[in-house]
Amino acid sequence: MRAEVAWVDGMKFVGQSDSGHQIVMDGANPGEGPSPMEMVLMAIGGCSSIDVVSILEKGRQAVTGCKVDIQTERAETAPRVFKKIHLHYVVTGSDLADKQVARAVELSMEKYCSVSLMLEKAVEISYSHEVVAA
């Protein structure tokens, strides 16, 4: 796996993945694209959400939605690294078993999500969930 990031102008950059997908990132103008740190948050949310949905579907749960709200605490001085990340999963479906949703989230965060497993070496990561009936 590889990627490339090229400077456009100002603090705007375009990243391109090995699979050909592109994304604009901007460190100065949030209207142009997410900042690199926002990309990290979206990466952990996307990685773990994929796991959660996959685990629930394999467990024959009728999941119809999955959203994760990610809150952070950052260092106040440079480098402004994340000190804490909290992910709150809201999983929607018909007759979802809370126990299975809790287990899916736990498995993702503790075993399968490579982004969270990599970040937990430097950041305090916590998580919670709720089940909403469709």
Secondary structure, 3 states (H helix, E strand, C coil): CCEEEEEEECCEEEEEECCCCEEEEECCCCCCCCCHHHHHHHHHHHHHHHHHHHHHHHCCCEEEEEEEEEEEEECCCCCCCEEEEEEEEEEEEECCCHHHHHHHHHHHHHHHCHHHHHHCCCCEEEEEEEEEEC
